Amino acid sequence: MEAETRALRWGILSTARIAVKNWKAIRLSGNSIVRAVASRSLEGSRRFIAEQQADAPFESEPEALGSYAELVDHPEVDALYIPLPTALRKDWVVRAAAAGKHVLCEKPCAVSVAGLDEMLEACRRHGVQFMDGVMFMHNERLERVRELIDDPRKVGPVRRIHSAFSFLGAERFREGNIRAQADLEPLGCLGDLGWYSIRYALWVMHWQLPQRVTGRILAAAEASDGGAGSPLEFSGELFFDGGVSCGFYCSFLANGQQWVTVSGEQGAVRIADFVNPNDACDVAYQLGHQRIPKADCGIELGSTTTADSQESKMFRAFADAVRRGRMNQDWPQWARRTQQVVDACLASAKSGHREVELSRDG
């Protein structure tokens, strides 16, 4: 009974920028607290905590730690939020699981599905929960859109899914941002942005894997050896059973956009801000030419983190599962299937745009 009522105690492993948003989400979840934060230096974690406490304070100030190992071994931390660079995640997730810590891992989860399998096996073996940090999976808007997609009179059988997620990197992005560094983020924009488009397509298709995929690297950073590095601009095509297809575009070189359109035999539904709700967009979704205003839909779809924002709901759902002792088996599989498709798209791109088939057993 105590486990069901006590707040889940989080440790934040790394002070990456996304951790700022998720600190506030944990604060507003209603069933979680941040117990400790670890950086590569004690001063770094102290500074991070001071900045976040000034904006979204916890009653008891979280403890500052000067190494990741201290956080993994902390006896008063139940779960870890891990926003480390992709190439560093596997070892720390495996160590966290071995220490009995539940894991919410940023995406892309791993460099490859083989690495992710090691992470998931460690979590299974030690009986801890795993989830990737795709916030929109916890937004009520998905339920509304599902009703439209599955309604044979409104959208009907799906024929095509099309999406784009991009932002224009600041000047010198290629040289200074870790997302363009192959040793830390080898999947580049495909992992950082394409993950969302692929996840949405899998969700639309009720988690059915595509039969085959193609991918194309449209632009890449330069690797340290002078060769091609991480993808900076990428396009992909997924082909599902029944003739359903999905096209996606992701880029660090194009202005900001994050839209998805699902086209069916009877109609189409479009979302202009499917990844992160944006105040600049006043439409929750569009069915054909009918625009459903955010103000009228009764769903929290703003840019500011609140108790009802998708990020707060993500941490709330995670903590609920852990506190009740009912591990969610779907979350790890959603991550694995997304990683499978990412891997296949990259393999296609690196082999001259040839089609890559996915295993039928998933």
Disulfide bonds with the S-S distance in Angstrom:
none
